[in-house]
Amino acid sequence: MPTKLTVNNNGSLRVEGEDFIIVDAQGNEYGLQGRTLVSICRCGLSANKPFCDGSHKGHFEHNAVAFDLPPKKS
Protein backbone atom coordinates (compact mmCIF):
# COMPACT_ATOMS: atom_id res chain seq x y z
CA MET A 1 0.00 0.00 0.00
CA PRO A 2 1.39 3.44 -0.88
CA THR A 3 1.72 6.05 1.84
CA LYS A 4 -1.63 7.80 2.34
CA LEU A 5 -2.16 11.28 3.78
CA THR A 6 -5.72 12.03 4.94
CA VAL A 7 -6.89 15.58 5.68
CA ASN A 8 -9.28 15.10 8.61
CA ASN A 9 -12.26 17.38 9.14
CA ASN A 10 -11.59 19.77 12.02
CA GLY A 11 -8.30 18.10 12.83
CA SER A 12 -4.98 16.66 11.90
CA LEU A 13 -3.28 15.28 8.82
CA ARG A 14 -3.18 11.50 9.19
CA VAL A 15 -0.16 9.81 7.60
CA GLU A 16 -0.22 6.05 7.20
CA GLY A 17 1.89 3.55 5.35
CA GLU A 18 4.64 1.00 5.73
CA ASP A 19 7.54 3.12 4.55
CA PHE A 20 7.63 6.85 5.26
CA ILE A 21 9.89 9.23 7.15
CA ILE A 22 9.25 12.68 8.60
CA VAL A 23 12.09 15.18 8.77
CA ASP A 24 12.53 18.62 10.32
CA ALA A 25 13.60 21.77 8.43
CA GLN A 26 17.26 20.72 8.65
CA GLY A 27 16.55 17.24 7.26
CA ASN A 28 16.86 15.45 10.62
CA GLU A 29 14.56 12.45 10.89
CA TYR A 30 11.98 12.13 13.67
CA GLY A 31 12.20 8.78 15.48
CA LEU A 32 8.81 7.22 14.75
CA GLN A 33 9.66 4.00 16.63
CA GLY A 34 8.20 1.75 13.94
CA ARG A 35 4.83 3.51 13.71
CA THR A 36 2.92 3.07 10.46
CA LEU A 37 0.37 5.76 11.40
CA VAL A 38 0.91 9.25 12.84
CA SER A 39 -1.18 12.42 12.94
CA ILE A 40 0.35 15.80 12.14
CA CYS A 41 -0.97 18.97 13.82
CA ARG A 42 -2.65 21.57 11.59
CA CYS A 43 -4.04 23.90 14.26
CA GLY A 44 -0.78 24.90 15.97
CA LEU A 45 -2.10 24.13 19.47
CA SER A 46 -0.37 20.78 20.05
CA ALA A 47 2.24 20.59 22.81
CA ASN A 48 3.83 17.77 20.80
CA LYS A 49 4.32 19.57 17.44
CA PRO A 50 4.56 18.55 14.70
CA PHE A 51 2.44 15.67 15.97
CA CYS A 52 -1.20 16.04 16.99
CA ASP A 53 -2.14 15.65 20.65
CA GLY A 54 -5.87 16.39 20.27
CA SER A 55 -5.65 20.04 21.44
CA HIS A 56 -7.57 21.15 18.32
CA LYS A 57 -10.88 19.77 19.59
CA GLY A 58 -13.34 22.67 19.69
CA HIS A 59 -10.70 25.19 18.50
CA PHE A 60 -10.16 24.39 14.82
CA GLU A 61 -12.68 24.18 12.01
CA HIS A 62 -12.02 22.98 8.48
CA ASN A 63 -14.33 20.84 6.38
CA ALA A 64 -11.95 18.77 4.24
CA VAL A 65 -13.30 18.35 0.71
CA ALA A 66 -11.00 17.17 -2.09
CA PHE A 67 -10.59 19.33 -5.21
CA ASP A 68 -8.30 19.50 -8.24
CA LEU A 69 -5.40 21.93 -8.16
CA PRO A 70 -4.86 24.17 -11.18
CA PRO A 71 -2.29 22.94 -13.73
CA LYS A 72 1.37 23.22 -12.71
CA LYS A 73 3.14 26.34 -13.91
CA SER A 74 5.86 25.65 -16.46
N, CA and C atoms as a LAMMPS dump frame, in Angstrom:
ITEM: TIMESTEP
0
ITEM: NUMBER OF ATOMS
222
ITEM: BOX BOUNDS ff ff ff
-5.0000000000000000e+02 5.0000000000000000e+02
-5.0000000000000000e+02 5.0000000000000000e+02
-5.0000000000000000e+02 5.0000000000000000e+02
ITEM: ATOMS id mol type element x y z
1 1 1 N 0.844 -1.185 0
2 1 2 C 0 0 0
3 1 3 C 0.884 1.24 0
4 2 1 N 0.62 2.197 -0.894
5 2 2 C 1.392 3.436 -0.881
6 2 3 C 1.065 4.263 0.368
7 3 1 N 1.964 5.152 0.717
8 3 2 C 1.715 6.05 1.845
9 3 3 C 0.483 6.888 1.535
10 4 1 N -0.388 7.034 2.519
11 4 2 C -1.627 7.797 2.342
12 4 3 C -1.664 8.922 3.368
13 5 1 N -1.992 10.122 2.91
14 5 2 C -2.162 11.277 3.78
15 5 3 C -3.631 11.677 3.713
16 6 1 N -4.305 11.678 4.876
17 6 2 C -5.719 12.029 4.945
18 6 3 C -5.872 13.352 5.672
19 7 1 N -6.583 14.296 5.046
20 7 2 C -6.894 15.577 5.679
21 7 3 C -8.192 15.373 6.451
22 8 1 N -8.097 15.325 7.763
23 8 2 C -9.275 15.098 8.606
24 8 3 C -10.085 16.377 8.778
25 9 1 N -11.402 16.243 8.807
26 9 2 C -12.262 17.376 9.137
27 9 3 C -11.919 17.862 10.54
28 10 1 N -11.797 19.157 10.71
29 10 2 C -11.592 19.768 12.024
30 10 3 C -10.44 19.145 12.802
31 11 1 N -9.395 18.742 12.105
32 11 2 C -8.302 18.105 12.832
33 11 3 C -7.025 17.949 12.039
34 12 1 N -6.346 16.896 12.338
35 12 2 C -4.981 16.656 11.899
36 12 3 C -4.875 16.138 10.474
37 13 1 N -3.624 16.003 10.037
38 13 2 C -3.276 15.278 8.824
39 13 3 C -2.83 13.895 9.276
40 14 1 N -3.499 12.874 8.807
41 14 2 C -3.184 11.498 9.191
42 14 3 C -2.291 10.896 8.116
43 15 1 N -1.106 10.427 8.512
44 15 2 C -0.156 9.811 7.599
45 15 3 C -0.079 8.331 7.943
46 16 1 N -0.311 7.485 6.935
47 16 2 C -0.224 6.05 7.201
48 16 3 C 0.423 5.333 6.027
49 17 1 N 1.206 4.333 6.353
50 17 2 C 1.891 3.546 5.347
51 17 3 C 3.004 2.742 5.99
52 18 1 N 3.591 1.871 5.213
53 18 2 C 4.64 0.998 5.725
54 18 3 C 6.024 1.634 5.652
55 19 1 N 6.191 2.625 4.793
56 19 2 C 7.54 3.121 4.549
57 19 3 C 7.536 4.63 4.32
58 20 1 N 7.517 5.407 5.392
59 20 2 C 7.63 6.855 5.265
60 20 3 C 8.525 7.378 6.374
61 21 1 N 9.108 8.533 6.133
62 21 2 C 9.892 9.231 7.151
63 21 3 C 9.354 10.652 7.252
64 22 1 N 9.589 11.277 8.394
65 22 2 C 9.246 12.682 8.597
66 22 3 C 10.514 13.358 9.076
67 23 1 N 10.867 14.468 8.428
68 23 2 C 12.091 15.181 8.769
69 23 3 C 11.777 16.613 9.156
70 24 1 N 12.688 17.217 9.946
71 24 2 C 12.534 18.623 10.317
72 24 3 C 13.125 19.506 9.221
73 25 1 N 13.135 20.803 9.437
74 25 2 C 13.596 21.767 8.429
75 25 3 C 15.062 21.572 8.048
76 26 1 N 15.847 20.968 8.931
77 26 2 C 17.26 20.719 8.648
78 26 3 C 17.491 19.334 8.045
79 27 1 N 16.436 18.574 7.846
80 27 2 C 16.555 17.243 7.265
81 27 3 C 16.769 16.134 8.279
82 28 1 N 16.702 16.465 9.574
83 28 2 C 16.859 15.455 10.621
84 28 3 C 15.571 14.65 10.758
85 29 1 N 15.709 13.345 10.843
86 29 2 C 14.561 12.45 10.886
87 29 3 C 13.988 12.32 12.301
88 30 1 N 12.655 12.415 12.412
89 30 2 C 11.978 12.134 13.673
90 30 3 C 11.998 10.631 13.903
91 31 1 N 12.212 10.205 15.137
92 31 2 C 12.198 8.785 15.478
93 31 3 C 10.768 8.31 15.684
94 32 1 N 10.209 7.646 14.703
95 32 2 C 8.814 7.223 14.755
96 32 3 C 8.632 5.879 15.458
97 33 1 N 9.709 5.24 15.854
98 33 2 C 9.662 4.003 16.632
99 33 3 C 8.799 2.928 15.981
100 34 1 N 8.91 2.807 14.654
101 34 2 C 8.203 1.751 13.938
102 34 3 C 6.743 2.017 13.642
103 35 1 N 6.249 3.212 13.961
104 35 2 C 4.835 3.51 13.711
105 35 3 C 4.548 3.512 12.206
106 36 1 N 3.387 3.022 11.846
107 36 2 C 2.925 3.068 10.459
108 36 3 C 1.754 4.041 10.32
109 37 1 N 1.429 4.762 11.402
110 37 2 C 0.368 5.757 11.4
111 37 3 C 0.728 6.846 12.406
112 38 1 N 0.733 8.096 11.958
113 38 2 C 0.913 9.247 12.837
114 38 3 C -0.052 10.337 12.385
115 39 1 N -0.346 11.267 13.279
116 39 2 C -1.177 12.418 12.942
117 39 3 C -0.363 13.685 13.133
118 40 1 N -0.413 14.556 12.139
119 40 2 C 0.346 15.804 12.137
120 40 3 C -0.597 16.957 12.463
121 41 1 N -0.175 17.82 13.38
122 41 2 C -0.967 18.966 13.82
123 41 3 C -1.145 19.974 12.68
124 42 1 N -2.375 20.483 12.532
125 42 2 C -2.649 21.575 11.591
126 42 3 C -3.068 22.842 12.305
127 43 1 N -3.464 22.743 13.567
128 43 2 C -4.037 23.898 14.257
129 43 3 C -2.996 24.749 14.98
130 44 1 N -1.824 24.173 15.259
131 44 2 C -0.779 24.9 15.969
132 44 3 C -0.891 24.856 17.481
133 45 1 N -1.882 24.15 18.025
134 45 2 C -2.101 24.127 19.467
135 45 3 C -1.425 22.957 20.183
136 46 1 N -0.944 21.978 19.445
137 46 2 C -0.366 20.779 20.053
138 46 3 C 0.885 21.102 20.86
139 47 1 N 1.015 20.467 22.012
140 47 2 C 2.239 20.585 22.812
141 47 3 C 3.299 19.62 22.304
142 48 1 N 2.956 18.811 21.322
143 48 2 C 3.828 17.772 20.796
144 48 3 C 4.098 17.993 19.305
145 49 1 N 4.124 19.263 18.863
146 49 2 C 4.32 19.572 17.445
147 49 3 C 5.582 18.909 16.921
148 50 1 N 5.58 18.403 15.729
149 50 2 C 4.556 18.554 14.696
150 50 3 C 3.425 17.544 14.812
151 51 1 N 3.445 16.717 15.834
152 51 2 C 2.442 15.666 15.972
153 51 3 C 1.216 16.177 16.728
154 52 1 N 0.065 15.641 16.377
155 52 2 C -1.201 16.038 16.985
156 52 3 C -1.35 15.409 18.363
157 53 1 N -1.832 16.196 19.329
158 53 2 C -2.137 15.651 20.653
159 53 3 C -3.613 15.836 21.015
160 54 1 N -4.438 16.231 20.038
161 54 2 C -5.867 16.393 20.273
162 54 3 C -6.275 17.767 20.769
163 55 1 N -5.33 18.697 20.922
164 55 2 C -5.645 20.044 21.437
165 55 3 C -6.594 20.825 20.539
166 56 1 N -6.728 20.431 19.278
167 56 2 C -7.571 21.154 18.321
168 56 3 C -9.064 21.032 18.639
169 57 1 N -9.457 20.033 19.366
170 57 2 C -10.882 19.77 19.59
171 57 3 C -11.6 21.021 20.108
172 58 1 N -12.562 21.494 19.331
173 58 2 C -13.335 22.672 19.686
174 58 3 C -12.663 23.992 19.36
175 59 1 N -11.449 23.955 18.778
176 59 2 C -10.699 25.186 18.502
177 59 3 C -10.258 25.319 17.045
178 60 1 N -10.651 24.391 16.2
179 60 2 C -10.161 24.388 14.822
180 60 3 C -11.257 23.851 13.923
181 61 1 N -11.627 24.621 12.919
182 61 2 C -12.679 24.178 12.01
183 61 3 C -12.195 24.213 10.572
184 62 1 N -12.327 23.071 9.911
185 62 2 C -12.023 22.979 8.482
186 62 3 C -12.728 21.753 7.938
187 63 1 N -13.631 21.947 7.011
188 63 2 C -14.326 20.84 6.381
189 63 3 C -13.499 20.398 5.18
190 64 1 N -12.846 19.259 5.282
191 64 2 C -11.945 18.771 4.236
192 64 3 C -12.737 18.178 3.081
193 65 1 N -12.649 18.824 1.935
194 65 2 C -13.298 18.347 0.715
195 65 3 C -12.261 18.394 -0.403
196 66 1 N -12.018 17.258 -1.042
197 66 2 C -11 17.173 -2.094
198 66 3 C -11.392 18.016 -3.311
199 67 1 N -10.386 18.557 -3.977
200 67 2 C -10.591 19.325 -5.207
201 67 3 C -9.34 19.191 -6.066
202 68 1 N -9.441 19.55 -7.335
203 68 2 C -8.305 19.504 -8.243
204 68 3 C -7.55 20.821 -8.196
205 69 1 N -6.235 20.733 -8.078
206 69 2 C -5.398 21.93 -8.163
207 69 3 C -5.343 22.419 -9.599
208 70 1 N -5.04 23.696 -9.81
209 70 2 C -4.859 24.168 -11.177
210 70 3 C -3.61 23.528 -11.774
211 71 1 N -3.473 23.543 -13.092
212 71 2 C -2.289 22.942 -13.728
213 71 3 C -0.993 23.55 -13.181
214 72 1 N 0.045 22.736 -13.142
215 72 2 C 1.367 23.219 -12.711
216 72 3 C 1.865 24.291 -13.65
217 73 1 N 2.536 25.299 -13.086
218 73 2 C 3.142 26.343 -13.91
219 73 3 C 4.412 25.784 -14.525
220 74 1 N 4.648 26.142 -15.789
221 74 2 C 5.863 25.655 -16.459
222 74 3 C 6.968 26.665 -16.405
